[in-house]
Amino acid sequence: MAEKVSDLEKAISTLVTEFHKAGGENSNGLNTDQFKNLLSAQLPTLAKTSGGEQGLSTMMQTMGVKDGEEISFSSFWKLIQTQASSLFDQMSPKTTKCTCVML
Amino acid sequence: MAEKVSDLEKAISTLVTEFHKAGGENSNGLNTDQFKNLLSAQLPTLAKTSGGEQGLSTMMQTMGVKDGEEISFSSFWKLIQTQASSLFDQMSPKTTKCTCVML
């Protein structure tokens, strides 16, 4: 009997399979068009706010992708990490001290 | 109307929220027990194969966690990255050359 897959395992698997799907079966990386398609389908908010071709180019530089190079999984992972860290910060309890006094 | 959330966005959100749930609402990190609970609930295969207390200690060292320190989201992320990279490698087309000959 197949073991139940946890939410976290499912999430990791989704990140990997979406990258694979975007690149096609016989590839280990994405070309720029495949990456753009992946962005607009799977990270539409980021695709909208990144600001066109110039924004895309800056994003790819931040991911460590050189001009004309394929986007590797490890470069893609840097983008995912940025998104996750930013979401984590948004959800984190603020560290400012509570100045209210219990009466 | 709320925008539809993509599979990739959902996956990122799951990774962040599971970490937050494990640590409780008022925390930005996990203590060792909370981390152990997260592992056995969400990464059961890894929890089983890591090899008890000694294995856990080695895993935490690899994640960059020092003795007695809380497990931060960025340390947790290193573990997720290892899992994702290993899954990616398993799913990648092999680069060995095919030596068969079409007759």
N, CA and C atoms of all chains as a GROMACS GRO file, in nm:
protein
  618
    1MET      N    1   0.084  -0.120   0.000
    1MET     CA    2   0.000   0.000   0.000
    1MET      C    3   0.088   0.126   0.000
    2ALA      N    4   0.052   0.218  -0.081
    2ALA     CA    5   0.133   0.340  -0.088
    2ALA      C    6   0.120   0.419   0.042
    3GLU      N    7   0.233   0.476   0.087
    3GLU     CA    8   0.228   0.556   0.209
    3GLU      C    9   0.165   0.692   0.178
    4LYS      N   10   0.100   0.747   0.277
    4LYS     CA   11   0.039   0.879   0.261
    4LYS      C   12   0.150   0.984   0.247
    5VAL      N   13   0.135   1.071   0.150
    5VAL     CA   14   0.236   1.175   0.130
    5VAL      C   15   0.195   1.298   0.210
    6SER      N   16   0.288   1.355   0.286
    6SER     CA   17   0.255   1.471   0.369
    6SER      C   18   0.245   1.598   0.285
    7ASP      N   19   0.188   1.702   0.344
    7ASP     CA   20   0.175   1.830   0.272
    7ASP      C   21   0.311   1.886   0.232
    8LEU      N   22   0.409   1.870   0.323
    8LEU     CA   23   0.542   1.923   0.295
    8LEU      C   24   0.608   1.845   0.182
    9GLU      N   25   0.594   1.714   0.183
    9GLU     CA   26   0.650   1.632   0.076
    9GLU      C   27   0.585   1.667  -0.058
   10LYS      N   28   0.453   1.688  -0.054
   10LYS     CA   29   0.380   1.726  -0.175
   10LYS      C   30   0.432   1.859  -0.228
   11ALA      N   31   0.457   1.952  -0.136
   11ALA     CA   32   0.502   2.085  -0.176
   11ALA      C   33   0.640   2.077  -0.243
   12ILE      N   34   0.731   1.999  -0.185
   12ILE     CA   35   0.865   1.984  -0.243
   12ILE      C   36   0.853   1.921  -0.382
   13SER      N   37   0.769   1.820  -0.390
   13SER     CA   38   0.750   1.751  -0.517
   13SER      C   39   0.692   1.846  -0.623
   14THR      N   40   0.599   1.932  -0.582
   14THR     CA   41   0.540   2.029  -0.677
   14THR      C   42   0.646   2.123  -0.733
   15LEU      N   43   0.734   2.171  -0.645
   15LEU     CA   44   0.838   2.265  -0.690
   15LEU      C   45   0.928   2.199  -0.796
   16VAL      N   46   0.960   2.073  -0.773
   16VAL     CA   47   1.048   2.002  -0.866
   16VAL      C   48   0.975   1.969  -0.997
   17THR      N   49   0.853   1.918  -0.984
   17THR     CA   50   0.783   1.874  -1.105
   17THR      C   51   0.742   1.992  -1.193
   18GLU      N   52   0.706   2.106  -1.132
   18GLU     CA   53   0.669   2.221  -1.214
   18GLU      C   54   0.789   2.269  -1.297
   19PHE      N   55   0.906   2.263  -1.237
   19PHE     CA   56   1.027   2.302  -1.310
   19PHE      C   57   1.051   2.202  -1.425
   20HIS      N   58   1.038   2.074  -1.395
   20HIS     CA   59   1.057   1.971  -1.498
   20HIS      C   60   0.956   1.985  -1.610
   21LYS      N   61   0.831   2.010  -1.573
   21LYS     CA   62   0.726   2.023  -1.675
   21LYS      C   63   0.757   2.140  -1.767
   22ALA      N   64   0.805   2.250  -1.707
   22ALA     CA   65   0.833   2.370  -1.785
   22ALA      C   66   0.945   2.346  -1.887
   23GLY      N   67   1.039   2.261  -1.849
   23GLY     CA   68   1.154   2.239  -1.937
   23GLY      C   69   1.136   2.125  -2.036
   24GLY      N   70   1.030   2.048  -2.018
   24GLY     CA   71   1.012   1.932  -2.106
   24GLY      C   72   1.088   1.813  -2.053
   25GLU      N   73   1.052   1.695  -2.102
   25GLU     CA   74   1.103   1.570  -2.043
   25GLU      C   75   1.252   1.549  -2.057
   26ASN      N   76   1.308   1.598  -2.166
   26ASN     CA   77   1.447   1.564  -2.192
   26ASN      C   78   1.547   1.670  -2.153
   27SER      N   79   1.504   1.759  -2.065
   27SER     CA   80   1.592   1.869  -2.032
   27SER      C   81   1.614   1.881  -1.882
   28ASN      N   82   1.731   1.931  -1.845
   28ASN     CA   83   1.759   1.958  -1.705
   28ASN      C   84   1.753   2.107  -1.674
   29GLY      N   85   1.722   2.188  -1.775
   29GLY     CA   86   1.718   2.332  -1.754
   29GLY      C   87   1.611   2.396  -1.841
   30LEU      N   88   1.593   2.528  -1.822
   30LEU     CA   89   1.493   2.600  -1.900
   30LEU      C   90   1.561   2.705  -1.987
   31ASN      N   91   1.508   2.726  -2.108
   31ASN     CA   92   1.553   2.843  -2.182
   31ASN      C   93   1.467   2.963  -2.138
   32THR      N   94   1.502   3.081  -2.187
   32THR     CA   95   1.435   3.202  -2.136
   32THR      C   96   1.284   3.198  -2.159
   33ASP      N   97   1.241   3.150  -2.276
   33ASP     CA   98   1.098   3.145  -2.304
   33ASP      C   99   1.025   3.048  -2.210
   34GLN      N  100   1.086   2.934  -2.186
   34GLN     CA  101   1.026   2.837  -2.095
   34GLN      C  102   1.016   2.895  -1.954
   35PHE      N  103   1.119   2.970  -1.916
   35PHE     CA  104   1.119   3.033  -1.784
   35PHE      C  105   1.009   3.139  -1.775
   36LYS      N  106   0.994   3.217  -1.883
   36LYS     CA  107   0.889   3.321  -1.884
   36LYS      C  108   0.751   3.257  -1.873
   37ASN      N  109   0.732   3.146  -1.945
   37ASN     CA  110   0.603   3.076  -1.938
   37ASN      C  111   0.576   3.023  -1.797
   38LEU      N  112   0.680   2.970  -1.736
   38LEU     CA  113   0.666   2.918  -1.600
   38LEU      C  114   0.628   3.030  -1.504
   39LEU      N  115   0.696   3.144  -1.519
   39LEU     CA  116   0.666   3.259  -1.434
   39LEU      C  117   0.523   3.305  -1.450
   40SER      N  118   0.479   3.324  -1.574
   40SER     CA  119   0.344   3.379  -1.590
   40SER      C  120   0.236   3.280  -1.550
   41ALA      N  121   0.265   3.149  -1.564
   41ALA     CA  122   0.164   3.050  -1.525
   41ALA      C  123   0.164   3.026  -1.375
   42GLN      N  124   0.284   3.023  -1.316
   42GLN     CA  125   0.293   2.975  -1.177
   42GLN      C  126   0.326   3.085  -1.075
   43LEU      N  127   0.388   3.192  -1.120
   43LEU     CA  128   0.415   3.303  -1.028
   43LEU      C  129   0.366   3.433  -1.093
   44PRO      N  130   0.235   3.440  -1.121
   44PRO     CA  131   0.181   3.552  -1.199
   44PRO      C  132   0.202   3.689  -1.134
   45THR      N  133   0.195   3.692  -1.001
   45THR     CA  134   0.213   3.821  -0.932
   45THR      C  135   0.354   3.871  -0.954
   46LEU      N  136   0.450   3.782  -0.940
   46LEU     CA  137   0.589   3.818  -0.961
   46LEU      C  138   0.613   3.858  -1.107
   47ALA      N  139   0.552   3.784  -1.198
   47ALA     CA  140   0.567   3.814  -1.341
   47ALA      C  141   0.516   3.953  -1.373
   48LYS      N  142   0.403   3.991  -1.308
   48LYS     CA  143   0.345   4.123  -1.333
   48LYS      C  144   0.430   4.234  -1.274
   49THR      N  145   0.484   4.211  -1.154
   49THR     CA  146   0.553   4.319  -1.085
   49THR      C  147   0.701   4.329  -1.123
   50SER      N  148   0.752   4.230  -1.195
   50SER     CA  149   0.896   4.233  -1.221
   50SER      C  150   0.932   4.337  -1.328
   51GLY      N  151   0.835   4.380  -1.407
   51GLY     CA  152   0.858   4.493  -1.497
   51GLY      C  153   0.919   4.459  -1.632
   52GLY      N  154   0.854   4.374  -1.706
   52GLY     CA  155   0.891   4.349  -1.846
   52GLY      C  156   1.028   4.287  -1.864
   53GLU      N  157   1.083   4.307  -1.984
   53GLU     CA  158   1.209   4.243  -2.023
   53GLU      C  159   1.325   4.284  -1.933
   54GLN      N  160   1.329   4.414  -1.899
   54GLN     CA  161   1.437   4.465  -1.814
   54GLN      C  162   1.432   4.400  -1.676
   55GLY      N  163   1.309   4.391  -1.624
   55GLY     CA  164   1.289   4.329  -1.493
   55GLY      C  165   1.328   4.183  -1.495
   56LEU      N  166   1.293   4.116  -1.603
   56LEU     CA  167   1.325   3.974  -1.617
   56LEU      C  168   1.476   3.953  -1.618
   57SER      N  169   1.542   4.041  -1.692
   57SER     CA  170   1.687   4.032  -1.701
   57SER      C  171   1.753   4.053  -1.564
   58THR      N  172   1.703   4.150  -1.488
   58THR     CA  173   1.755   4.175  -1.354
   58THR      C  174   1.730   4.054  -1.264
   59MET      N  175   1.609   3.999  -1.276
   59MET     CA  176   1.573   3.882  -1.194
   59MET      C  177   1.668   3.766  -1.223
   60MET      N  178   1.697   3.746  -1.352
   60MET     CA  179   1.783   3.634  -1.389
   60MET      C  180   1.926   3.656  -1.341
   61GLN      N  181   1.970   3.782  -1.341
   61GLN     CA  182   2.103   3.812  -1.287
   61GLN      C  183   2.109   3.779  -1.138
   62THR      N  184   2.003   3.817  -1.066
   62THR     CA  185   1.996   3.789  -0.922
   62THR      C  186   1.999   3.639  -0.897
   63MET      N  187   1.942   3.563  -0.990
   63MET     CA  188   1.939   3.418  -0.976
   63MET      C  189   2.073   3.354  -1.017
   64GLY      N  190   2.166   3.438  -1.062
   64GLY     CA  191   2.297   3.387  -1.100
   64GLY      C  192   2.303   3.329  -1.240
   65VAL      N  193   2.205   3.366  -1.326
   65VAL     CA  194   2.204   3.315  -1.463
   65VAL      C  195   2.280   3.411  -1.554
   66LYS      N  196   2.377   3.359  -1.626
   66LYS     CA  197   2.452   3.446  -1.717
   66LYS      C  198   2.381   3.456  -1.851
   67ASP      N  199   2.408   3.563  -1.926
   67ASP     CA  200   2.346   3.584  -2.056
   67ASP      C  201   2.357   3.460  -2.145
   68GLY      N  202   2.245   3.419  -2.200
   68GLY     CA  203   2.246   3.309  -2.295
   68GLY      C  204   2.251   3.171  -2.232
   69GLU      N  205   2.266   3.167  -2.101
   69GLU     CA  206   2.272   3.038  -2.034
   69GLU      C  207   2.132   2.984  -2.004
   70GLU      N  208   2.123   2.852  -1.991
   70GLU     CA  209   1.998   2.790  -1.946
   70GLU      C  210   1.975   2.823  -1.799
   71ILE      N  211   1.848   2.820  -1.759
   71ILE     CA  212   1.818   2.838  -1.616
   71ILE      C  213   1.818   2.701  -1.550
   72SER      N  214   1.913   2.679  -1.462
   72SER     CA  215   1.925   2.549  -1.395
   72SER      C  216   1.828   2.542  -1.278
   73PHE      N  217   1.811   2.421  -1.226
   73PHE     CA  218   1.723   2.406  -1.110
   73PHE      C  219   1.776   2.484  -0.992
   74SER      N  220   1.909   2.489  -0.978
   74SER     CA  221   1.962   2.559  -0.861
   74SER      C  222   1.943   2.711  -0.873
   75SER      N  223   1.944   2.764  -0.996
   75SER     CA  224   1.911   2.907  -1.014
   75SER      C  225   1.764   2.932  -0.984
   76PHE      N  226   1.679   2.843  -1.035
   76PHE     CA  227   1.535   2.853  -1.009
   76PHE      C  228   1.509   2.847  -0.859
   77TRP      N  229   1.585   2.762  -0.790
   77TRP     CA  230   1.566   2.746  -0.646
   77TRP      C  231   1.595   2.876  -0.571
   78LYS      N  232   1.692   2.955  -0.622
   78LYS     CA  233   1.722   3.085  -0.557
   78LYS      C  234   1.600   3.176  -0.560
   79LEU      N  235   1.527   3.170  -0.672
   79LEU     CA  236   1.405   3.251  -0.684
   79LEU      C  237   1.300   3.204  -0.585
   80ILE      N  238   1.283   3.072  -0.577
   80ILE     CA  239   1.185   3.015  -0.483
   80ILE      C  240   1.222   3.054  -0.340
   81GLN      N  241   1.350   3.048  -0.310
   81GLN     CA  242   1.398   3.084  -0.176
   81GLN      C  243   1.364   3.229  -0.142
   82THR      N  244   1.383   3.318  -0.239
   82THR     CA  245   1.350   3.459  -0.217
   82THR      C  246   1.201   3.476  -0.189
   83GLN      N  247   1.120   3.405  -0.266
   83GLN     CA  248   0.975   3.414  -0.247
   83GLN      C  249   0.935   3.360  -0.110
   84ALA      N  250   0.994   3.248  -0.072
   84ALA     CA  251   0.960   3.185   0.056
   84ALA      C  252   1.005   3.274   0.173
   85SER      N  253   1.127   3.330   0.162
   85SER     CA  254   1.177   3.415   0.271
   85SER      C  255   1.091   3.538   0.288
   86SER      N  256   1.048   3.593   0.176
   86SER     CA  257   0.967   3.713   0.182
   86SER      C  258   0.831   3.682   0.245
   87LEU      N  259   0.774   3.567   0.210
   87LEU     CA  260   0.646   3.526   0.271
   87LEU      C  261   0.665   3.498   0.420
   88PHE      N  262   0.778   3.435   0.454
   88PHE     CA  263   0.806   3.406   0.594
   88PHE      C  264   0.812   3.536   0.676
   89ASP      N  265   0.881   3.636   0.620
   89ASP     CA  266   0.891   3.764   0.690
   89ASP      C  267   0.754   3.828   0.710
   90GLN      N  268   0.671   3.819   0.607
   90GLN     CA  269   0.536   3.876   0.617
   90GLN      C  270   0.455   3.808   0.728
   91MET      N  271   0.477   3.676   0.744
   91MET     CA  272   0.396   3.599   0.839
   91MET      C  273   0.454   3.597   0.979
   92SER      N  274   0.579   3.644   0.994
   92SER     CA  275   0.645   3.633   1.124
   92SER      C  276   0.589   3.732   1.224
   93PRO      N  277   0.583   3.688   1.350
   93PRO     CA  278   0.542   3.783   1.454
   93PRO      C  279   0.644   3.895   1.460
   94LYS      N  280   0.596   4.015   1.475
   94LYS     CA  281   0.687   4.129   1.479
   94LYS      C  282   0.767   4.127   1.610
   95THR      N  283   0.892   4.170   1.600
   95THR     CA  284   0.978   4.161   1.718
   95THR      C  285   0.979   4.289   1.802
   96THR      N  286   0.897   4.386   1.759
   96THR     CA  287   0.890   4.508   1.841
   96THR      C  288   0.829   4.475   1.977
   97LYS      N  289   0.878   4.541   2.077
   97LYS     CA  290   0.832   4.511   2.213
   97LYS      C  291   0.692   4.566   2.234
   98CYS      N  292   0.615   4.490   2.308
   98CYS     CA  293   0.481   4.535   2.344
   98CYS      C  294   0.496   4.632   2.462
   99THR      N  295   0.441   4.750   2.445
   99THR     CA  296   0.462   4.848   2.551
   99THR      C  297   0.336   4.865   2.638
  100CYS      N  298   0.238   4.778   2.614
  100CYS     CA  299   0.118   4.790   2.694
  100CYS      C  300   0.142   4.734   2.835
  101VAL      N  301   0.065   4.776   2.929
  101VAL     CA  302   0.085   4.734   3.068
  101VAL      C  303  -0.041   4.663   3.116
  102MET      N  304  -0.023   4.546   3.174
  102MET     CA  305  -0.139   4.474   3.229
  102MET      C  306  -0.179   4.544   3.358
  103LEU      N  307  -0.304   4.586   3.366
  103LEU     CA  308  -0.347   4.657   3.488
  103LEU      C  309  -0.427   4.564   3.579
  104MET      N  310  -1.287   3.969  -0.628
  104MET     CA  311  -1.275   3.823  -0.632
  104MET      C  312  -1.129   3.783  -0.608
  105ALA      N  313  -1.110   3.683  -0.528
  105ALA     CA  314  -0.973   3.640  -0.501
  105ALA      C  315  -0.912   3.575  -0.625
  106GLU      N  316  -0.784   3.604  -0.648
  106GLU     CA  317  -0.717   3.541  -0.763
  106GLU      C  318  -0.688   3.395  -0.733
  107LYS      N  319  -0.688   3.316  -0.837
  107LYS     CA  320  -0.658   3.174  -0.820
  107LYS      C  321  -0.508   3.160  -0.785
  108VAL      N  322  -0.483   3.078  -0.684
  108VAL     CA  323  -0.344   3.057  -0.644
  108VAL      C  324  -0.287   2.939  -0.723
  109SER      N  325  -0.169   2.957  -0.780
  109SER     CA  326  -0.109   2.850  -0.861
  109SER      C  327  -0.053   2.738  -0.773
  110ASP      N  328  -0.024   2.624  -0.834
  110ASP     CA  329   0.033   2.512  -0.758
  110ASP      C  330   0.166   2.548  -0.694
  111LEU      N  331   0.246   2.626  -0.768
  111LEU     CA  332   0.378   2.665  -0.718
  111LEU      C  333   0.364   2.761  -0.599
  112GLU      N  334   0.272   2.856  -0.611
  112GLU     CA  335   0.248   2.950  -0.500
  112GLU      C  336   0.199   2.875  -0.376
  113LYS      N  337   0.109   2.778  -0.401
  113LYS     CA  338   0.057   2.697  -0.291
  113LYS      C  339   0.170   2.621  -0.223
  114ALA      N  340   0.262   2.566  -0.304
  114ALA     CA  341   0.373   2.487  -0.250
  114ALA      C  342   0.463   2.574  -0.163
  115ILE      N  343   0.494   2.694  -0.211
  115ILE     CA  344   0.579   2.786  -0.133
  115ILE      C  345   0.510   2.819  -0.001
  116SER      N  346   0.381   2.849  -0.011
  116SER     CA  347   0.304   2.884   0.106
  116SER      C  348   0.301   2.768   0.207
  117THR      N  349   0.288   2.645   0.157
  117THR     CA  350   0.286   2.528   0.246
  117THR      C  351   0.417   2.515   0.323
  118LEU      N  352   0.529   2.534   0.253
  118LEU     CA  353   0.660   2.521   0.320
  118LEU      C  354   0.672   2.622   0.433
  119VAL      N  355   0.624   2.743   0.409
  119VAL     CA  356   0.634   2.849   0.512
  119VAL      C  357   0.536   2.823   0.626
  120THR      N  358   0.412   2.789   0.591
  120THR     CA  359   0.312   2.774   0.698
  120THR      C  360   0.338   2.651   0.785
  121GLU      N  361   0.389   2.542   0.725
  121GLU     CA  362   0.418   2.424   0.808
  121GLU      C  363   0.528   2.455   0.910
  122PHE      N  364   0.625   2.535   0.869
  122PHE     CA  365   0.731   2.575   0.962
  122PHE      C  366   0.671   2.662   1.075
  123HIS      N  367   0.587   2.756   1.035
  123HIS     CA  368   0.523   2.844   1.134
  123HIS      C  369   0.434   2.765   1.230
  124LYS      N  370   0.358   2.671   1.175
  124LYS     CA  371   0.268   2.591   1.259
  124LYS      C  372   0.350   2.512   1.361
  125ALA      N  373   0.464   2.458   1.316
  125ALA     CA  374   0.546   2.375   1.403
  125ALA      C  375   0.603   2.456   1.520
  126GLY      N  376   0.629   2.584   1.495
  126GLY     CA  377   0.692   2.668   1.597
  126GLY      C  378   0.593   2.741   1.686
  127GLY      N  379   0.467   2.739   1.648
  127GLY     CA  380   0.367   2.813   1.725
  127GLY      C  381   0.362   2.957   1.679
  128GLU      N  382   0.255   3.023   1.717
  128GLU     CA  383   0.227   3.156   1.660
  128GLU      C  384   0.327   3.264   1.695
  129ASN      N  385   0.384   3.253   1.816
  129ASN     CA  386   0.467   3.365   1.862
  129ASN      C  387   0.617   3.344   1.844
  130SER      N  388   0.652   3.253   1.757
  130SER     CA  389   0.793   3.222   1.744
  130SER      C  390   0.839   3.234   1.600
  131ASN      N  391   0.967   3.268   1.584
  131ASN     CA  392   1.028   3.272   1.451
  131ASN      C  393   1.118   3.151   1.426
  132GLY      N  394   1.128   3.063   1.525
  132GLY     CA  395   1.216   2.946   1.510
  132GLY      C  396   1.158   2.826   1.582
  133LEU      N  397   1.227   2.712   1.570
  133LEU     CA  398   1.181   2.590   1.636
  133LEU      C  399   1.284   2.543   1.738
  134ASN      N  400   1.237   2.489   1.849
  134ASN     CA  401   1.331   2.420   1.936
  134ASN      C  402   1.345   2.276   1.885
  135THR      N  403   1.436   2.200   1.945
  135THR     CA  404   1.466   2.066   1.891
  135THR      C  405   1.343   1.975   1.890
  136ASP      N  406   1.262   1.982   1.996
  136ASP     CA  407   1.143   1.896   2.000
  136ASP      C  408   1.043   1.933   1.891
  137GLN      N  409   1.025   2.063   1.872
  137GLN     CA  410   0.932   2.107   1.766
  137GLN      C  411   0.983   2.063   1.629
  138PHE      N  412   1.114   2.069   1.612
  138PHE     CA  413   1.173   2.027   1.484
  138PHE      C  414   1.154   1.877   1.464
  139LYS      N  415   1.173   1.799   1.571
  139LYS     CA  416   1.155   1.654   1.563
  139LYS      C  417   1.009   1.620   1.526
  140ASN      N  418   0.916   1.693   1.589
  140ASN     CA  419   0.775   1.669   1.557
  140ASN      C  420   0.744   1.702   1.412
  141LEU      N  421   0.802   1.812   1.366
  141LEU     CA  422   0.781   1.852   1.226
  141LEU      C  423   0.836   1.744   1.132
  142LEU      N  424   0.955   1.696   1.162
  142LEU     CA  425   1.016   1.591   1.079
  142LEU      C  426   0.930   1.466   1.074
  143SER      N  427   0.887   1.419   1.191
  143SER     CA  428   0.815   1.290   1.188
  143SER      C  429   0.676   1.306   1.126
  144ALA      N  430   0.616   1.425   1.140
  144ALA     CA  431   0.484   1.444   1.079
  144ALA      C  432   0.494   1.472   0.930
  145GLN      N  433   0.594   1.551   0.889
  145GLN     CA  434   0.594   1.602   0.752
  145GLN      C  435   0.702   1.542   0.662
  146LEU      N  436   0.809   1.490   0.722
  146LEU     CA  437   0.913   1.424   0.642
  146LEU      C  438   0.944   1.288   0.704
  147PRO      N  439   0.840   1.202   0.713
  147PRO     CA  440   0.855   1.076   0.787
  147PRO      C  441   0.966   0.985   0.732
  148THR      N  442   0.984   0.984   0.601
  148THR     CA  443   1.087   0.898   0.543
  148THR      C  444   1.225   0.942   0.591
  149LEU      N  445   1.246   1.073   0.586
  149LEU     CA  446   1.373   1.129   0.632
  149LEU      C  447   1.391   1.103   0.782
  150ALA      N  448   1.284   1.120   0.858
  150ALA     CA  449   1.291   1.099   1.003
  150ALA      C  450   1.332   0.954   1.033
  151LYS      N  451   1.278   0.859   0.954
  151LYS     CA  452   1.310   0.718   0.976
  151LYS      C  453   1.454   0.686   0.938
  152THR      N  454   1.500   0.743   0.826
  152THR     CA  455   1.631   0.704   0.775
  152THR      C  456   1.747   0.785   0.835
  153SER      N  457   1.714   0.891   0.908
  153SER     CA  458   1.823   0.975   0.957
  153SER      C  459   1.899   0.910   1.073
  154GLY      N  460   1.839   0.812   1.138
  154GLY     CA  461   1.914   0.732   1.237
  154GLY      C  462   1.917   0.787   1.378
  155GLY      N  463   1.802   0.810   1.436
  155GLY     CA  464   1.791   0.845   1.579
  155GLY      C  465   1.856   0.977   1.616
  156GLU      N  466   1.891   0.987   1.744
  156GLU     CA  467   1.943   1.113   1.799
  156GLU      C  468   2.074   1.156   1.731
  157GLN      N  469   2.160   1.056   1.705
  157GLN     CA  470   2.289   1.088   1.644
  157GLN      C  471   2.268   1.144   1.503
  158GLY      N  472   2.177   1.079   1.430
  158GLY     CA  473   2.146   1.123   1.294
  158GLY      C  474   2.085   1.262   1.294
  159LEU      N  475   2.000   1.286   1.392
  159LEU     CA  476   1.935   1.418   1.403
  159LEU      C  477   2.039   1.526   1.429
  160SER      N  478   2.134   1.493   1.516
  160SER     CA  479   2.239   1.588   1.548
  160SER      C  480   2.324   1.620   1.424
  161THR      N  481   2.357   1.516   1.347
  161THR     CA  482   2.434   1.537   1.224
  161THR      C  483   2.354   1.623   1.124
  162MET      N  484   2.225   1.590   1.113
  162MET     CA  485   2.139   1.666   1.022
  162MET      C  486   2.137   1.815   1.059
  163MET      N  487   2.126   1.842   1.189
  163MET     CA  488   2.119   1.980   1.234
  163MET      C  489   2.252   2.053   1.211
  164GLN      N  490   2.362   1.979   1.224
  164GLN     CA  491   2.493   2.040   1.194
  164GLN      C  492   2.500   2.079   1.046
  165THR      N  493   2.453   1.987   0.959
  165THR     CA  494   2.453   2.013   0.815
  165THR      C  495   2.367   2.135   0.783
  166MET      N  496   2.262   2.153   0.861
  166MET     CA  497   2.173   2.268   0.840
  166MET      C  498   2.232   2.398   0.898
  167GLY      N  499   2.347   2.385   0.963
  167GLY     CA  500   2.412   2.505   1.018
  167GLY      C  501   2.360   2.546   1.154
  168VAL      N  502   2.292   2.453   1.223
  168VAL     CA  503   2.238   2.485   1.356
  168VAL      C  504   2.342   2.449   1.462
  169LYS      N  505   2.374   2.546   1.548
  169LYS     CA  506   2.471   2.519   1.654
  169LYS      C  507   2.400   2.461   1.776
  170ASP      N  508   2.475   2.387   1.859
  170ASP     CA  509   2.418   2.325   1.979
  170ASP      C  510   2.338   2.424   2.063
  171GLY      N  511   2.217   2.384   2.096
  171GLY     CA  512   2.136   2.467   2.185
  171GLY      C  513   2.065   2.582   2.116
  172GLU      N  514   2.096   2.603   1.988
  172GLU     CA  515   2.032   2.713   1.915
  172GLU      C  516   1.895   2.671   1.862
  173GLU      N  517   1.810   2.771   1.839
  173GLU     CA  518   1.683   2.746   1.772
  173GLU      C  519   1.707   2.715   1.624
  174ILE      N  520   1.615   2.642   1.563
  174ILE     CA  521   1.624   2.617   1.419
  174ILE      C  522   1.551   2.730   1.347
  175SER      N  523   1.625   2.809   1.273
  175SER     CA  524   1.566   2.922   1.203
  175SER      C  525   1.505   2.876   1.071
  176PHE      N  526   1.426   2.964   1.010
  176PHE     CA  527   1.366   2.929   0.882
  176PHE      C  528   1.474   2.907   0.778
  177SER      N  529   1.582   2.984   0.784
  177SER     CA  530   1.686   2.967   0.682
  177SER      C  531   1.760   2.835   0.699
  178SER      N  532   1.775   2.786   0.823
  178SER     CA  533   1.834   2.652   0.843
  178SER      C  534   1.739   2.544   0.791
  179PHE      N  535   1.611   2.560   0.824
  179PHE     CA  536   1.509   2.466   0.776
  179PHE      C  537   1.510   2.463   0.623
  180TRP      N  538   1.528   2.581   0.565
  180TRP     CA  539   1.526   2.590   0.418
  180TRP      C  540   1.640   2.508   0.355
  181LYS      N  541   1.754   2.502   0.425
  181LYS     CA  542   1.865   2.422   0.373
  181LYS      C  543   1.826   2.276   0.362
  182LEU      N  544   1.750   2.229   0.460
  182LEU     CA  545   1.703   2.090   0.457
  182LEU      C  546   1.607   2.069   0.339
  183ILE      N  547   1.516   2.163   0.322
  183ILE     CA  548   1.419   2.153   0.211
  183ILE      C  549   1.494   2.152   0.077
  184GLN      N  550   1.594   2.238   0.069
  184GLN     CA  551   1.674   2.247  -0.054
  184GLN      C  552   1.742   2.112  -0.084
  185THR      N  553   1.797   2.048   0.019
  185THR     CA  554   1.862   1.918   0.000
  185THR      C  555   1.761   1.815  -0.051
  186GLN      N  556   1.642   1.817   0.009
  186GLN     CA  557   1.538   1.723  -0.032
  186GLN      C  558   1.496   1.747  -0.177
  187ALA      N  559   1.479   1.874  -0.211
  187ALA     CA  560   1.435   1.910  -0.346
  187ALA      C  561   1.542   1.874  -0.449
  188SER      N  562   1.669   1.902  -0.417
  188SER     CA  563   1.777   1.872  -0.511
  188SER      C  564   1.789   1.723  -0.533
  189SER      N  565   1.772   1.647  -0.427
  189SER     CA  566   1.782   1.502  -0.440
  189SER      C  567   1.667   1.448  -0.526
  190LEU      N  568   1.547   1.503  -0.505
  190LEU     CA  569   1.433   1.462  -0.588
  190LEU      C  570   1.454   1.503  -0.733
  191PHE      N  571   1.507   1.623  -0.752
  191PHE     CA  572   1.534   1.671  -0.889
  191PHE      C  573   1.632   1.576  -0.960
  192ASP      N  574   1.736   1.536  -0.890
  192ASP     CA  575   1.834   1.444  -0.950
  192ASP      C  576   1.771   1.311  -0.988
  193GLN      N  577   1.684   1.262  -0.899
  193GLN     CA  578   1.616   1.135  -0.928
  193GLN      C  579   1.530   1.146  -1.053
  194MET      N  580   1.468   1.264  -1.071
  194MET     CA  581   1.374   1.280  -1.182
  194MET      C  582   1.440   1.324  -1.312
  195SER      N  583   1.567   1.364  -1.304
  195SER     CA  584   1.633   1.419  -1.422
  195SER      C  585   1.665   1.312  -1.524
  196PRO      N  586   1.656   1.349  -1.653
  196PRO     CA  587   1.699   1.254  -1.755
  196PRO      C  588   1.847   1.227  -1.736
  197LYS      N  589   1.885   1.102  -1.748
  197LYS     CA  590   2.026   1.067  -1.727
  197LYS      C  591   2.110   1.120  -1.844
  198THR      N  592   2.229   1.164  -1.809
  198THR     CA  593   2.313   1.223  -1.913
  198THR      C  594   2.409   1.122  -1.976
  199THR      N  595   2.402   0.995  -1.929
  199THR     CA  596   2.488   0.893  -1.991
  199THR      C  597   2.443   0.873  -2.134
  200LYS      N  598   2.537   0.849  -2.219
  200LYS     CA  599   2.504   0.835  -2.361
  200LYS      C  600   2.439   0.700  -2.388
  201CYS      N  601   2.344   0.700  -2.478
  201CYS     CA  602   2.281   0.575  -2.518
  201CYS      C  603   2.372   0.507  -2.620
  202THR      N  604   2.407   0.383  -2.588
  202THR     CA  605   2.502   0.315  -2.677
  202THR      C  606   2.432   0.215  -2.770
  203CYS      N  607   2.297   0.215  -2.762
  203CYS     CA  608   2.228   0.120  -2.849
  203CYS      C  609   2.230   0.172  -2.994
  204VAL      N  610   2.212   0.082  -3.085
  204VAL     CA  611   2.219   0.118  -3.228
  204VAL      C  612   2.086   0.086  -3.293
  205MET      N  613   2.032   0.182  -3.363
  205MET     CA  614   1.907   0.157  -3.434
  205MET      C  615   1.937   0.070  -3.556
  206LEU      N  616   1.872  -0.048  -3.567
  206LEU     CA  617   1.902  -0.138  -3.680
  206LEU      C  618   1.794  -0.127  -3.787
   0.00000   0.00000   0.00000
